[in-house]
Amino acid sequence: MRYISTRGEAPALGFEDVLLTGLATDGGLYVPESLPHFSLEEIRSWRGLSYSELAFKVMHPFVDDAIPAEDFRRMLDETYGDVFAHKAVAPLVQLDTNEWVMELFRGPTLAFKDFALQLLGRLLDYVLEKRKQHVVIMGATSGDTGSAAIEGCRRCEHVDIFILHPHERVSEVQRRQMTTVKGDNIHNIAVRGNFDDCQRMVKASFGDQSFLGGQTQLAAVNSINWARIMAQIVYYFHASLALGGPDRSMAFSVPTGNFGDIFAGYLARKMGLPISQLVIATNRNDILHRFMSGNRYEQLQLEHTLSPSMDIMVSSNFERLLFDLHGRDGAAVKDLLENATKGPVSIEDYRWKHARKLFDSDAVGDEGTTDTIREVFDQNEYLLDPHTAIGVRAARNCRRDPAVPMITLGTAHPAKFPDAVLRSGVKAEPSLPVHMSDLFEREERYTVLDNDLSAVQDFIAKHWKNT
């Protein structure tokens, strides 16, 4: 399996190099040169497999001969075995007739990012040990990626981890999940800015790594890393098989800011899984909704909301979809995104209409979020976090066919966002699971830095362990 850049200029790479490279040298994102395709008969034969067995079936074609099959199976068994707090790994909870939530928050950091980052840590350790190589992980987080990356990679012997988060713009639980993890190789940086500022610093640093003095290289844990997307494809197959697929089509509603999680669903469909609708569920930071509903891609002022993990205006993974919509023309994608930095852009009408055949979208404000938390609790005594609530509201607003099962991706545990639950008026207080019961008593460690690329790069250059 070879991987190519969405900008069309960087060299094609194999799986190991894509895993370690993250951003392509031309500024693009890596995607497979071609996708595996499974017949309905083959997908049907996967009914009854454990989550780790299903993960091997779906992901092995992407890894191919880069990792021997028995080693990859072992990693998957370790990842989706005892790490998740539910035997089904991603259990489905019914809200109404043909309406479900897939709980993707049963991992160690209570967010869907655990599905990919628990595996990514093991993949990195395997490849770096094989190469006798050391890397510096640099990532930006709007709340959940950071803690999942730290938890997934903290035992890796060959990495130092530097996670940037927007200062005072993540929930206290999210911050403490990152800043209370002990380890000489773990560094949390609170940037006086927003998530987009953090993400820009990460992309700029990947583009010019001279600040590391040529002694090591950066590796990505954000969803610009292909391995993140690859791991997220699996749970679309898991949900479909649990509800009668592939003999019936499914619809999914996905709370998303960076487009990675829903792009995984798009890929699952291209790989043969019957999916009739994908709903992009956003908050007031609605660049994806404005594009999908009106063919206008325009960066506006970022707003702080009750769903901070989606407080994103520059949606990195959207580039991967644009690459497909433009017939995999990297030059066209590069030109479009360069123009997008100067003002609003649109794509040709026929390309946009092609996307609309599969995608719908909705933007839900804070009031709609808290209303949905309260409504679902009143109906089912089931508590949603604000991001999942946005997904449920968008699903109900955009649903095309009530005969098709609608599955909202439950992206985080409600205990991570107690303020949103409190504002909903629900008479229930979400509690942290046992393994986090002392979270507010643990000592925090993090460094606050100005929104300045040089300051951040100097900090990393001084603190990675080989210096």
VMD Tcl script that draws the C-alpha trace (Angstrom):
set ca {
  {0.00 0.00 0.00}
  {1.39 3.38 -1.06}
  {0.24 6.78 0.16}
  {0.09 10.03 -1.81}
  {-0.26 13.68 -0.82}
  {-3.43 15.72 -1.35}
  {-1.22 18.50 -2.80}
  {0.28 16.19 -5.42}
  {3.95 17.17 -5.08}
  {5.39 15.13 -2.20}
  {6.78 11.63 -2.90}
  {4.59 8.59 -2.34}
  {5.43 6.75 0.87}
  {4.83 3.38 2.49}
  {2.91 2.86 5.73}
  {5.87 3.17 8.12}
  {7.01 6.48 6.67}
  {3.48 7.89 6.58}
  {3.05 6.90 10.23}
  {6.14 8.91 11.21}
  {5.82 11.77 8.74}
  {2.33 13.13 9.46}
  {2.19 16.18 7.19}
  {3.54 15.73 3.66}
  {6.52 17.85 2.60}
  {4.31 19.83 0.20}
  {1.92 20.75 3.04}
  {-0.67 18.17 2.06}
  {-2.13 15.18 3.89}
  {-1.44 11.57 3.01}
  {-4.19 9.31 1.68}
  {-4.00 5.77 0.26}
  {-3.19 5.59 -3.44}
  {-6.13 3.19 -3.69}
  {-8.66 1.83 -1.20}
  {-9.40 -1.82 -0.45}
  {-12.95 -2.83 -1.35}
  {-14.95 -5.51 0.41}
  {-17.92 -7.32 -1.11}
  {-21.21 -7.56 0.79}
  {-20.57 -11.29 1.13}
  {-17.19 -10.67 2.76}
  {-18.56 -8.03 5.13}
  {-21.45 -10.35 6.01}
  {-18.94 -13.05 6.97}
  {-17.56 -10.75 9.68}
  {-20.69 -10.96 11.81}
  {-19.85 -12.25 15.26}
  {-16.19 -11.23 15.17}
  {-14.73 -9.53 18.24}
  {-13.83 -5.87 17.83}
  {-10.11 -6.64 17.52}
  {-10.76 -9.35 14.92}
  {-12.93 -6.96 12.91}
  {-10.25 -4.27 13.21}
  {-7.72 -6.64 11.67}
  {-10.00 -7.38 8.71}
  {-10.61 -3.68 8.02}
  {-7.13 -2.27 8.70}
  {-4.68 -4.93 7.59}
  {-4.85 -3.95 3.89}
  {-3.61 -0.47 4.85}
  {-0.67 -1.86 6.83}
  {0.00 -4.70 4.37}
  {3.52 -6.10 4.71}
  {4.89 -3.18 6.77}
  {4.03 -5.12 9.94}
  {3.77 -8.94 10.02}
  {0.16 -10.09 10.43}
  {0.79 -11.82 13.77}
  {2.42 -8.70 15.24}
  {-0.42 -6.49 14.04}
  {-3.01 -8.88 15.51}
  {-1.20 -8.73 18.85}
  {-1.27 -4.91 18.84}
  {-4.99 -4.92 18.10}
  {-5.70 -7.48 20.83}
  {-3.78 -5.31 23.31}
  {-5.51 -2.13 22.13}
  {-9.10 -3.37 22.14}
  {-8.76 -5.95 24.90}
  {-8.53 -4.82 28.51}
  {-7.99 -1.11 27.76}
  {-11.69 -0.37 27.13}
  {-14.21 -0.55 29.96}
  {-16.88 -2.45 28.03}
  {-16.61 -5.91 26.47}
  {-18.32 -4.68 23.31}
  {-15.69 -1.87 23.11}
  {-18.15 0.41 21.26}
  {-21.63 -0.49 22.62}
  {-24.82 0.80 21.00}
  {-27.54 2.43 23.10}
  {-31.04 2.88 21.65}
  {-32.74 6.26 22.06}
  {-35.82 5.71 19.93}
  {-37.11 3.65 17.01}
  {-34.18 3.16 14.67}
  {-32.17 5.78 16.57}
  {-28.96 4.87 18.36}
  {-25.88 6.28 20.07}
  {-22.61 4.39 19.63}
  {-20.61 4.92 22.82}
  {-17.05 5.68 21.79}
  {-16.03 6.96 25.23}
  {-15.32 3.70 27.05}
  {-11.54 4.07 26.71}
  {-9.09 5.34 29.33}
  {-9.58 9.07 28.55}
  {-13.37 8.89 27.98}
  {-13.31 10.08 24.36}
  {-13.44 8.55 20.88}
  {-9.80 9.52 20.32}
  {-8.77 6.48 22.39}
  {-9.76 4.17 19.53}
  {-7.01 5.54 17.32}
  {-4.43 6.80 19.79}
  {-4.20 3.64 21.88}
  {-3.26 1.89 18.64}
  {-1.04 4.71 17.39}
  {1.15 4.50 20.48}
  {1.73 0.81 19.89}
  {2.40 1.34 16.17}
  {4.94 4.06 16.92}
  {6.72 1.99 19.53}
  {6.93 -0.98 17.14}
  {8.28 0.99 14.19}
  {10.68 3.14 16.23}
  {12.12 0.11 18.02}
  {12.61 -1.59 14.66}
  {14.40 1.48 13.28}
  {16.23 2.34 16.53}
  {14.89 5.87 16.06}
  {13.66 8.62 18.39}
  {10.92 11.15 17.53}
  {9.28 14.18 19.08}
  {5.50 14.05 19.06}
  {3.99 17.49 18.60}
  {0.24 17.84 18.66}
  {-2.52 20.40 19.08}
  {-5.70 19.65 20.97}
  {-9.07 21.29 21.41}
  {-9.54 19.07 24.44}
  {-9.59 15.32 23.83}
  {-6.72 14.52 21.46}
  {-4.13 15.65 24.00}
  {-5.12 13.36 26.84}
  {-5.69 10.41 24.48}
  {-2.28 10.97 22.85}
  {-0.52 11.21 26.19}
  {-2.29 8.10 27.51}
  {-1.58 6.19 24.29}
  {2.08 7.16 23.99}
  {3.30 7.80 27.55}
  {4.91 4.36 27.85}
  {6.64 4.62 24.47}
  {10.40 4.41 24.96}
  {11.35 6.35 21.85}
  {9.23 9.50 22.02}
  {8.94 12.84 23.76}
  {5.42 14.29 23.76}
  {4.58 17.99 23.48}
  {0.87 18.81 23.43}
  {-0.43 22.33 22.78}
  {-3.85 23.31 24.09}
  {-5.57 26.73 24.11}
  {-5.11 28.28 27.56}
  {-8.37 28.41 29.53}
  {-10.38 27.12 26.55}
  {-10.71 23.44 27.45}
  {-12.80 22.01 30.26}
  {-11.14 21.43 33.63}
  {-11.52 17.67 33.29}
  {-9.94 17.77 29.83}
  {-7.03 19.87 31.10}
  {-6.40 17.74 34.16}
  {-6.47 14.54 32.10}
  {-3.44 15.93 30.24}
  {-1.59 17.81 32.93}
  {-1.70 15.25 35.76}
  {0.02 12.43 33.86}
  {3.52 11.93 35.21}
  {6.48 11.31 32.95}
  {9.76 12.99 32.05}
  {8.87 12.73 28.36}
  {5.45 14.43 28.71}
  {5.12 18.20 28.23}
  {1.88 20.19 28.19}
  {1.92 23.71 26.73}
  {-1.02 26.06 27.30}
  {-0.97 28.61 24.47}
  {-2.52 32.04 24.98}
  {-4.71 31.67 21.90}
  {-7.29 29.32 20.40}
  {-7.11 25.85 18.91}
  {-6.58 27.13 15.37}
  {-3.51 29.03 16.64}
  {-2.16 25.81 18.15}
  {-2.86 23.86 14.98}
  {-1.13 26.48 12.83}
  {1.98 26.19 15.00}
  {2.00 22.42 14.60}
  {1.66 22.63 10.81}
  {4.35 25.32 10.59}
  {6.70 23.22 12.70}
  {6.18 20.15 10.54}
  {6.90 22.29 7.48}
  {10.23 23.53 8.89}
  {11.84 21.31 11.54}
  {15.16 23.17 11.63}
  {14.47 24.21 15.24}
  {15.26 20.60 16.22}
  {18.80 20.96 14.90}
  {18.61 17.87 12.71}
  {18.91 15.58 15.74}
  {15.38 14.15 15.64}
  {12.11 14.57 13.73}
  {8.51 15.40 14.52}
  {5.74 12.81 14.50}
  {2.02 13.63 14.42}
  {-0.77 12.46 16.70}
  {-3.41 14.81 15.32}
  {-5.78 13.46 12.71}
  {-3.43 14.69 9.99}
  {-1.76 11.33 10.75}
  {-3.28 8.72 8.45}
  {-3.20 6.02 11.15}
  {-5.79 8.00 13.14}
  {-8.26 7.92 10.26}
  {-7.54 4.26 9.53}
  {-8.43 3.18 13.07}
  {-11.69 5.16 13.06}
  {-13.02 3.39 9.96}
  {-13.50 0.22 11.98}
  {-16.35 1.35 14.23}
  {-18.56 2.19 11.26}
  {-18.34 -1.47 10.21}
  {-18.87 -2.51 13.85}
  {-22.11 -0.52 14.18}
  {-23.47 -1.62 10.84}
  {-22.86 -5.31 11.53}
  {-24.54 -5.00 14.94}
  {-27.72 -3.55 13.39}
  {-28.22 -5.78 10.38}
  {-25.61 -4.57 7.94}
  {-24.51 -5.00 5.28}
  {-27.99 -6.21 4.24}
  {-29.46 -2.85 5.20}
  {-27.99 0.61 4.80}
  {-27.08 2.86 7.76}
  {-27.01 6.60 8.43}
  {-24.53 8.25 10.79}
  {-24.47 11.62 12.52}
  {-20.99 12.71 13.52}
  {-20.08 15.61 15.84}
  {-17.02 17.01 14.12}
  {-14.78 20.03 13.92}
  {-11.71 18.74 12.12}
  {-13.63 16.37 9.77}
  {-11.46 13.34 10.57}
  {-14.10 11.20 12.26}
  {-16.70 11.68 9.54}
  {-14.10 11.26 6.80}
  {-13.52 7.78 8.23}
  {-17.23 7.06 7.61}
  {-16.90 8.35 4.04}
  {-14.01 5.92 3.52}
  {-15.98 3.03 5.04}
  {-18.66 3.65 2.40}
  {-16.07 3.72 -0.39}
  {-14.72 0.42 0.95}
  {-18.11 -1.24 0.42}
  {-20.14 -0.58 3.58}
  {-23.72 0.48 2.72}
  {-24.11 4.00 4.16}
  {-26.92 6.17 2.79}
  {-26.30 9.39 4.74}
  {-23.56 11.12 6.71}
  {-24.61 14.12 8.83}
  {-21.95 16.70 9.71}
  {-22.90 17.99 13.18}
  {-21.22 21.25 14.19}
  {-21.60 24.00 16.77}
  {-21.51 27.77 16.10}
  {-18.08 27.34 14.55}
  {-19.85 26.11 11.46}
  {-17.46 26.37 8.51}
  {-18.29 22.79 7.48}
  {-22.05 23.40 7.69}
  {-21.81 26.60 5.67}
  {-19.90 24.77 2.96}
  {-22.14 21.71 2.85}
  {-25.40 23.70 2.96}
  {-24.40 26.60 0.72}
  {-21.10 25.83 -1.04}
  {-19.25 28.61 0.78}
  {-16.00 27.87 2.59}
  {-15.05 30.88 4.69}
  {-13.09 31.27 7.91}
  {-14.88 33.48 10.42}
  {-14.02 34.50 13.98}
  {-13.75 31.52 16.30}
  {-16.34 31.40 19.10}
  {-16.06 29.74 22.51}
  {-18.92 27.27 23.09}
  {-20.13 24.56 25.46}
  {-18.66 22.00 23.04}
  {-15.00 23.07 23.06}
  {-13.65 20.05 21.19}
  {-15.41 21.42 18.10}
  {-14.29 25.02 18.55}
  {-12.34 24.81 15.31}
  {-12.52 27.01 12.23}
  {-9.73 25.48 10.12}
  {-10.88 21.94 9.42}
  {-7.69 20.11 8.45}
  {-9.11 16.80 7.27}
  {-11.59 18.47 4.94}
  {-8.69 18.68 2.51}
  {-8.85 14.91 2.11}
  {-12.47 15.10 0.93}
  {-11.69 18.05 -1.37}
  {-8.96 15.91 -2.94}
  {-11.53 13.29 -3.91}
  {-14.12 15.86 -5.02}
  {-11.51 17.31 -7.40}
  {-10.70 13.97 -8.97}
  {-7.51 13.66 -6.88}
  {-6.03 16.73 -8.55}
  {-3.48 17.95 -6.01}
  {-2.74 21.19 -7.83}
  {-6.43 22.14 -7.79}
  {-6.67 21.44 -4.05}
  {-3.54 23.47 -3.32}
  {-4.86 26.42 -5.32}
  {-8.28 26.26 -3.62}
  {-6.85 26.17 -0.10}
  {-4.39 28.97 -0.80}
  {-7.30 31.11 -1.99}
  {-9.26 30.14 1.14}
  {-6.66 31.93 3.29}
  {-7.54 35.19 1.49}
  {-11.35 35.00 1.58}
  {-14.41 32.82 0.92}
  {-14.18 30.13 -1.77}
  {-16.59 27.74 -3.47}
  {-16.12 24.69 -5.66}
  {-17.78 23.91 -8.98}
  {-21.48 23.32 -8.53}
  {-21.41 19.77 -9.88}
  {-18.68 18.79 -7.40}
  {-20.64 20.29 -4.50}
  {-23.85 18.54 -5.59}
  {-21.95 15.25 -5.75}
  {-20.93 15.70 -2.09}
  {-24.51 16.58 -1.13}
  {-25.72 13.18 -2.35}
  {-24.15 11.68 0.77}
  {-23.59 14.53 3.22}
  {-26.06 16.69 5.14}
  {-25.13 19.14 7.87}
  {-26.46 21.19 10.77}
  {-25.08 23.81 13.16}
  {-26.38 23.67 16.75}
  {-25.88 26.51 19.22}
  {-25.44 26.25 22.98}
  {-29.18 26.56 23.64}
  {-29.98 23.76 21.23}
  {-27.23 21.68 22.82}
  {-28.56 22.02 26.37}
  {-32.15 21.54 25.18}
  {-31.14 18.22 23.60}
  {-29.29 17.06 26.73}
  {-32.43 17.75 28.75}
  {-34.82 16.26 26.16}
  {-32.92 12.98 25.84}
  {-32.55 12.67 29.61}
  {-36.26 13.30 30.14}
  {-37.13 10.68 27.54}
  {-34.60 7.99 28.42}
  {-32.73 8.95 31.62}
  {-29.65 8.84 29.42}
  {-27.09 11.62 29.77}
  {-25.34 13.04 26.71}
  {-22.20 15.13 26.62}
  {-22.58 18.41 24.64}
  {-20.83 17.12 21.51}
  {-22.98 13.99 21.31}
  {-26.04 16.15 21.99}
  {-25.18 18.21 18.91}
  {-24.91 14.96 16.95}
  {-28.35 13.80 18.13}
  {-29.97 17.17 17.36}
  {-28.40 17.26 13.89}
  {-29.48 13.66 13.24}
  {-33.09 14.48 14.11}
  {-33.05 17.67 12.03}
  {-31.44 16.16 8.94}
  {-32.72 12.59 8.84}
  {-33.77 11.57 5.34}
  {-35.40 8.18 5.92}
  {-36.82 6.97 9.26}
  {-36.64 3.38 8.00}
  {-32.85 3.60 7.94}
  {-31.10 3.21 11.32}
  {-29.56 6.53 12.41}
  {-26.46 6.16 14.58}
  {-24.96 9.16 16.35}
  {-21.34 8.80 17.35}
  {-21.10 9.33 21.10}
  {-17.76 11.08 21.20}
  {-17.19 11.84 24.90}
  {-18.36 10.99 28.41}
  {-20.67 13.64 29.95}
  {-18.46 13.85 33.06}
  {-15.88 15.70 30.96}
  {-18.32 18.60 30.50}
  {-20.24 19.14 33.76}
  {-20.93 22.82 32.97}
  {-23.02 21.90 29.92}
  {-24.96 19.31 31.91}
  {-25.57 21.84 34.69}
  {-26.83 24.45 32.21}
  {-29.25 21.92 30.72}
  {-31.18 21.81 34.00}
  {-30.95 18.03 34.23}
  {-31.23 16.81 37.80}
  {-28.28 14.48 37.47}
  {-24.60 15.05 38.06}
  {-22.24 13.09 35.80}
  {-19.56 11.34 37.81}
  {-16.12 10.29 36.69}
  {-15.44 6.55 36.47}
  {-13.52 4.84 39.26}
  {-10.11 5.07 37.59}
  {-10.45 8.88 37.51}
  {-12.18 9.43 40.84}
  {-9.15 11.29 42.29}
  {-8.49 13.42 39.17}
  {-9.10 16.73 40.97}
  {-6.60 15.80 43.68}
  {-3.71 15.03 41.34}
  {-0.87 17.50 40.84}
  {-0.85 19.36 37.53}
  {2.18 20.20 35.39}
  {1.99 22.52 32.40}
  {3.65 25.61 30.95}
  {1.79 28.69 29.74}
  {3.34 30.32 26.65}
  {2.43 33.26 24.46}
  {0.83 32.70 21.08}
  {4.24 32.81 19.44}
  {5.74 30.09 17.24}
  {9.34 30.85 18.21}
  {8.54 30.63 21.92}
  {6.91 27.23 21.47}
  {9.68 25.87 19.26}
  {12.37 27.11 21.66}
  {10.60 25.33 24.53}
  {10.50 22.06 22.60}
  {14.15 22.37 21.50}
  {15.22 22.85 25.13}
  {13.12 20.11 26.69}
  {13.20 17.02 24.51}
  {15.23 14.48 26.40}
  {18.24 14.04 24.09}
  {19.29 17.68 24.61}
}
mol new
graphics top color blue
foreach p $ca { graphics top sphere $p radius 0.5 }
foreach p [lrange $ca 0 end-1] q [lrange $ca 1 end] { graphics top cylinder $p $q radius 0.2 }
display resetview
